[in-house]
Amino acid sequence: MDSFAEIWQLVQQELKNQVTEVAYNVWLSPLEFVKFENDTVYLSISEFKKNIILDKFMNAITSAFESILGFSVEIVFLVPGETKSQKKEAAEETQSFEHDYTFDNFITGPSNRFAHAAALNVANNPGITYNPLFIYGHSGLGKTHLLLAIMNEIKQQRPDAKIIYTSGELFTNELIYYIGNHNTYAFHEKYRNCDVLLVDDIQFIAKTETTQEEFFHTFNALKNNGSQIVLTSDRPPREMMTLEERLRTRFEMGLIADVQPPTLETRMAIVKKKSDDLNIFLSDDVVKFIAENIKKNIRQLEGIVKKISAYRDVEGTSPSIAVAKRAISDIINDNQPTPVTVENIINEVARTFDVSAADIRSSKKSANISLARQVAIYIVDRVTGLSLKAIGNEFGNKHHSTIIYSLKESKAKIEKDLALKATVDDIIKNINEQ
């Protein structure tokens, strides 16, 4: 690699593979590289996002750099001085998006045609038909693309429209931030007075009563004002076990549309479109090879093409099936899913329960850490196939009898607590889709 610009580009791609598209767009995409000096990387970000990134995404950032560079680096965040333009940006923290997501470059097929048509109708008639529009489907199938396409289309037709694009997780984090600063009025003014509210991964609000209460009133205020609401989730409202009934009925009062994994022909069209966008020629054999091996995730399809393009630009490698196989080697292994690692599980549990991975591996006995540890042990036992002794080694060299006790306790809690069961199922689903 000839320059750090190329390294930073590869790190960004690695981050896209580690986190959800919404998390990347909202939190990590705004990161700017400043310099690399004495094994220290300096990145620039706003104060508000810095605090969230330190809490939620540091492991992902450091591991991404280590994966690309081959050695560990220290990450330092610099907060730029608040110029007038930066204050405006800070006031619009949740509106980070990519302008190239449009209806024109969304590849339609049998698996997503209905959702695409519904989204286009909403974009042309916001607040009039299909309100709310609820789109659901597994990660990586184009839900975020449709949300951003709606936003960009409305902006083009109605430049003065006030549009908010956010996620269920960001909505929750912002609410906590404003409550902590005793300024919920500003939060209400922001979310209850927009023309269009687009919320990705709305299922995250179902984790806390306070967030559900806030979103309930936000939803009602927007509906009463005739504002358009579009929500996406990884499941339909009826399967969101911890969602309050009053919210479930509101989510179901408009139109519900699902997106399914694309057909082979659609996947091939996506690969061809992305290669055209990147000005890279892929033979039909290469296109078909990629499409046949990546079956359930559009982001992965696009990521493979980006990686092949990077090989061409950095190494001068001509695209071939061998190069394509190399590009997808970290996503598939002889057509089998990439094995889930204990580290992935612990990091996901830590993020969900708002504790650190180190706490989970420790012997701390506070209630929230103990519960997170039990859940982590339960999931490791369920999805990795490790022996009890090996699991104990991963959690501070605990004796296998301790692991047996922890599994018994966690299973009993999960069977009794539907909310906890839903959380565990969410964690397992997120891990399997990483």
C-alpha positions in Angstrom: 0.0 0.0 0.0 1.5 3.3 -1.2 -0.2 5.7 1.2 -2.1 6.0 4.4 -5.1 7.1 2.3 -5.3 3.6 0.9 -4.9 2.1 4.3 -7.7 4.3 5.7 -9.9 3.3 2.8 -9.4 -0.4 3.6 -10.0 0.2 7.3 -13.3 1.9 6.4 -14.3 -1.2 4.4 -13.3 -3.4 7.3 -15.5 -1.4 9.6 -18.4 -1.8 7.2 -18.0 -5.5 7.5 -17.9 -5.4 11.3 -20.9 -3.2 12.1 -24.4 -2.6 10.7 -24.9 -0.3 7.8 -26.8 2.1 10.0 -24.1 2.1 12.7 -21.5 2.8 10.0 -23.4 5.6 8.3 -24.4 7.4 11.5 -21.3 7.0 13.7 -18.2 5.8 11.7 -18.6 7.3 8.3 -18.1 10.9 9.6 -14.7 9.9 11.1 -11.9 11.8 9.3 -8.2 10.7 9.2 -5.8 13.4 10.5 -2.4 11.7 10.7 -0.5 8.6 11.6 2.5 9.1 13.9 4.5 6.8 16.1 2.0 3.9 16.0 -0.8 6.4 16.8 -3.7 7.1 14.6 -5.3 10.5 15.0 -9.0 10.8 13.9 -11.3 13.8 13.9 -14.9 13.6 15.1 -17.4 15.9 16.9 -17.6 15.8 20.7 -21.0 14.2 20.8 -20.1 11.3 18.5 -16.7 10.9 20.1 -18.3 9.9 23.4 -20.6 7.3 21.7 -17.7 5.9 19.6 -15.5 5.5 22.7 -18.3 3.6 24.4 -19.6 1.5 21.5 -17.1 1.2 18.7 -13.6 1.3 19.9 -13.1 -2.4 19.7 -14.3 -2.4 16.1 -12.0 0.5 15.1 -8.8 -0.9 16.8 -9.4 -4.4 15.4 -10.0 -3.0 11.9 -6.6 -1.2 12.0 -4.9 -4.2 13.3 -6.4 -6.4 10.6 -5.2 -4.1 7.9 -1.8 -3.1 9.3 -0.9 -6.3 11.0 0.0 -4.6 14.3 -1.8 -2.7 17.1 -2.1 1.1 17.1 -3.3 3.6 19.6 -6.4 5.6 18.5 -6.7 9.3 19.5 -9.8 11.3 18.7 -9.4 15.0 18.0 -12.4 17.3 18.3 -12.3 20.2 15.8 -13.0 23.8 17.0 -16.6 24.6 16.7 -16.8 26.9 13.7 -20.2 28.1 12.6 -20.5 25.3 10.1 -19.5 22.7 12.6 -22.2 23.9 15.0 -24.7 23.4 12.3 -23.4 19.9 11.7 -23.6 19.1 15.4 -27.2 20.2 15.4 -27.9 17.7 12.7 -26.0 14.7 14.2 -28.6 12.1 13.2 -28.8 13.2 9.5 -25.6 11.4 8.4 -26.3 9.7 5.1 -24.9 8.8 1.7 -26.4 10.7 -1.3 -25.9 8.0 -3.8 -28.8 5.8 -2.4 -31.6 6.4 -4.9 -34.5 4.5 -6.4 -32.8 4.5 -9.7 -29.8 2.5 -8.5 -31.9 0.1 -6.3 -31.9 -3.3 -8.1 -35.4 -4.7 -8.0 -36.5 -8.3 -8.2 -39.2 -10.7 -7.0 -37.8 -10.5 -3.5 -38.1 -6.7 -3.0 -40.4 -5.4 -5.7 -43.4 -4.8 -3.4 -41.3 -2.9 -0.8 -39.6 -0.8 -3.5 -43.0 0.1 -5.0 -44.4 1.0 -1.5 -41.3 3.1 -0.7 -41.5 5.0 -4.0 -45.2 5.7 -3.4 -44.4 7.2 0.0 -41.6 9.3 -1.5 -44.0 10.8 -4.0 -46.9 11.1 -1.5 -45.5 11.6 2.0 -48.0 11.6 4.7 -50.9 10.6 2.4 -50.6 6.9 1.7 -49.0 4.1 3.7 -48.4 5.9 6.9 -46.5 4.4 8.6 -44.7 2.3 6.1 -43.0 -0.6 7.9 -40.3 -2.5 6.0 -38.8 -5.6 7.5 -36.2 -8.3 6.5 -32.8 -9.6 7.5 -29.7 -7.5 7.6 -28.1 -6.5 4.3 -31.1 -6.8 2.0 -31.6 -3.2 1.1 -33.9 -1.7 3.8 -31.5 1.2 4.5 -31.1 1.8 0.8 -34.9 2.2 0.5 -35.0 4.6 3.6 -32.3 6.8 2.1 -33.9 6.7 -1.3 -37.1 8.0 0.2 -35.2 10.8 1.9 -33.3 11.8 -1.2 -36.4 11.7 -3.4 -38.4 13.9 -1.0 -35.5 16.3 -0.7 -35.3 16.6 -4.4 -39.1 17.2 -4.8 -39.4 19.3 -1.6 -36.1 21.0 -0.7 -37.6 22.7 2.4 -39.0 19.5 4.0 -37.6 18.8 7.4 -36.5 15.1 7.3 -34.9 13.1 10.1 -33.1 9.9 9.3 -32.0 8.0 12.4 -31.9 4.5 14.0 -33.6 2.9 16.9 -30.3 2.7 18.7 -29.4 6.3 18.0 -32.9 7.5 19.1 -32.3 5.7 22.4 -28.8 7.1 22.8 -29.9 10.6 22.0 -32.8 10.4 24.5 -30.4 9.3 27.2 -28.1 12.2 26.3 -30.8 14.8 26.5 -32.2 13.4 29.7 -28.8 13.5 31.2 -28.5 17.1 30.2 -32.0 18.0 31.5 -33.1 19.1 28.0 -35.8 16.8 26.9 -37.6 19.8 25.5 -35.0 20.1 22.7 -35.4 16.4 22.0 -39.2 16.8 21.7 -38.8 19.9 19.4 -36.4 18.0 17.2 -38.4 14.8 16.7 -42.0 15.9 17.0 -41.9 18.7 14.5 -40.4 17.2 11.4 -42.2 16.4 8.1 -40.7 13.0 7.6 -39.2 10.6 10.2 -37.2 7.6 8.9 -36.1 5.1 11.6 -33.8 2.2 10.8 -33.7 -0.9 13.1 -36.7 0.3 15.1 -36.6 -3.0 17.1 -33.9 -1.5 19.3 -36.4 0.8 21.0 -38.2 -2.2 22.4 -35.4 -2.8 25.0 -36.4 0.0 27.4 -39.8 1.3 28.6 -38.5 4.9 28.6 -37.6 4.8 25.0 -40.9 3.1 24.0 -42.8 5.8 26.0 -41.0 8.6 24.2 -41.4 7.0 20.8 -45.1 6.5 21.4 -45.7 10.2 22.0 -43.4 11.1 19.1 -45.4 8.8 16.8 -48.7 10.3 17.9 -47.5 13.8 17.4 -46.2 13.2 13.9 -49.4 11.3 12.8 -51.5 14.2 14.2 -49.5 16.6 12.2 -49.8 14.6 9.0 -46.1 13.8 8.9 -44.8 10.7 7.2 -43.2 7.9 9.3 -41.1 5.0 7.8 -39.7 2.3 9.9 -37.5 -0.7 9.2 -36.8 -3.8 11.3 -35.4 -7.2 11.1 -38.8 -8.7 11.9 -42.5 -7.8 11.7 -44.1 -6.0 14.6 -45.9 -9.1 15.8 -42.6 -10.8 16.4 -41.1 -8.0 18.5 -41.8 -9.7 21.8 -40.9 -6.9 24.1 -42.7 -4.2 22.1 -45.7 -2.6 23.9 -49.0 -3.4 22.4 -49.9 0.2 21.9 -46.8 0.6 19.7 -47.4 -2.6 17.9 -50.9 -1.6 16.8 -49.6 1.7 15.5 -46.8 0.1 13.6 -49.3 -2.2 11.9 -51.9 0.5 11.1 -50.2 1.5 7.8 -48.5 -0.9 5.3 -46.1 -3.7 6.1 -43.7 -4.8 3.4 -41.0 -7.4 3.6 -37.7 -7.9 1.7 -36.4 -11.4 1.1 -33.0 -12.6 0.0 -32.5 -11.8 -3.7 -32.7 -14.4 -6.4 -29.5 -15.5 -8.4 -30.5 -13.2 -11.3 -31.0 -10.3 -9.0 -27.7 -10.9 -7.2 -25.9 -11.0 -10.5 -27.5 -7.7 -11.5 -26.4 -6.2 -8.2 -22.8 -7.3 -8.8 -22.8 -6.0 -12.4 -24.3 -2.6 -11.3 -21.6 -2.2 -8.6 -18.8 -3.1 -10.9 -20.1 -0.5 -13.4 -20.2 2.1 -10.7 -16.6 1.3 -9.8 -15.6 1.2 -13.4 -14.2 -2.3 -13.2 -15.0 -5.1 -15.7 -16.1 -8.4 -14.4 -16.6 -11.3 -16.7 -19.9 -13.2 -16.6 -18.1 -16.1 -15.0 -16.8 -13.9 -12.2 -20.2 -12.3 -11.7 -21.9 -15.6 -11.5 -19.3 -17.0 -9.1 -19.8 -14.2 -6.7 -23.6 -14.3 -6.9 -23.6 -18.1 -6.4 -21.5 -17.9 -3.2 -23.0 -14.8 -1.6 -26.7 -15.5 -1.3 -28.3 -13.6 1.5 -26.6 -10.2 1.9 -26.5 -7.4 -0.7 -23.9 -5.5 1.3 -21.5 -8.4 1.1 -22.0 -8.6 -2.7 -21.1 -4.9 -3.0 -18.2 -5.3 -0.5 -16.7 -8.2 -2.6 -16.7 -6.0 -5.7 -15.1 -3.1 -3.8 -12.4 -5.5 -2.5 -11.7 -6.7 -6.1 -11.5 -3.1 -7.2 -9.0 -2.4 -4.4 -6.9 -5.4 -5.4 -6.8 -4.0 -8.9 -5.9 -0.4 -7.8 -3.4 -1.4 -5.2 -1.8 -4.5 -6.6 -2.6 -4.3 -10.3 -4.4 -7.6 -10.1 -6.8 -8.4 -13.0 -10.3 -9.6 -11.9 -10.7 -13.3 -12.1 -12.5 -16.2 -10.3 -9.3 -16.7 -8.3 -9.3 -13.1 -7.2 -13.0 -13.2 -6.5 -12.4 -16.3 -4.3 -9.7 -14.5 -2.5 -12.0 -11.5 -1.9 -14.7 -13.6 -0.4 -12.4 -15.9 1.6 -13.2 -14.0 4.8 -16.9 -14.2 4.3 -17.3 -17.8 3.1 -15.2 -20.9 3.7 -16.0 -23.8 1.3 -19.6 -22.5 1.2 -20.0 -22.7 5.0 -20.6 -19.7 7.3 -17.6 -18.1 8.9 -17.2 -19.6 12.4 -18.4 -17.5 15.2 -15.7 -16.6 17.7 -16.0 -16.2 21.4 -14.6 -12.7 21.1 -17.5 -11.7 18.7 -20.0 -13.1 21.2 -18.5 -11.3 24.2 -18.3 -8.0 22.3 -21.9 -8.2 21.1 -23.1 -9.1 24.6 -21.1 -6.3 26.1 -22.6 -3.8 23.6 -26.1 -5.0 24.3 -25.8 -4.9 28.1 -23.7 -1.7 28.1 -20.7 -3.3 29.9 -17.2 -3.8 28.8 -15.8 -7.1 27.4 -13.2 -7.0 30.1 -16.0 -6.9 32.8 -17.6 -10.0 31.3 -14.3 -11.9 31.4 -13.6 -10.7 34.9 -14.9 -12.0 38.3 -16.9 -8.8 39.1 -20.3 -9.7 40.7 -22.5 -6.6 40.2 -25.9 -7.7 38.9 -25.7 -6.3 35.4 -22.2 -7.7 34.8 -23.2 -11.1 36.2 -26.2 -11.3 33.9 -24.1 -10.3 30.9 -21.6 -12.9 31.8 -24.2 -15.6 32.1 -25.8 -14.7 28.8 -22.4 -14.7 27.1 -21.6 -18.2 28.5 -25.0 -19.4 27.4 -24.5 -18.2 23.9 -21.0 -19.5 23.6 -22.2 -22.9 24.7 -25.1 -22.8 22.2 -23.4 -21.7 19.1 -19.6 -22.5 19.2 -19.5 -26.2 20.2 -16.7 -25.6 22.7 -16.2 -27.9 25.6 -17.1 -26.8 29.1 -13.4 -26.7 30.0 -12.6 -24.5 26.9 -15.5 -22.2 27.7 -14.2 -21.8 31.3 -10.8 -20.9 29.9 -12.4 -18.1 27.9 -14.0 -16.6 31.0 -11.0 -16.2 33.3 -10.1 -19.9 33.6 -13.2 -20.8 35.5 -13.7 -24.4 36.5 -16.2 -26.4 34.4 -18.5 -26.8 37.4 -18.8 -23.0 37.5 -19.8 -23.1 33.8 -22.4 -25.8 34.4 -23.9 -23.7 37.2 -23.9 -20.5 35.1 -25.6 -22.4 32.2 -28.3 -23.7 34.6 -28.9 -20.2 36.0 -29.0 -18.5 32.6 -31.4 -21.1 31.0 -33.8 -20.7 34.0 -33.8 -16.9 33.6 -34.3 -17.0 29.8 -37.2 -19.5 30.1 -38.9 -17.2 32.7 -38.2 -13.8 31.1 -39.6 -13.3 27.6 -37.8 -10.0 27.3 -34.4 -11.6 28.1 -35.2 -14.4 25.7 -35.9 -11.9 22.9 -32.6 -10.1 23.8 -30.6 -13.3 23.6 -32.2 -14.2 20.3 -31.3 -10.8 19.0 -27.7 -11.2 20.0 -27.5 -14.6 18.3 -29.0 -13.2 15.2 -26.7 -10.3 15.1 -23.6 -12.5 15.6 -24.7 -14.9 12.9 -25.1 -12.0 10.4 -21.7 -10.4 11.1 
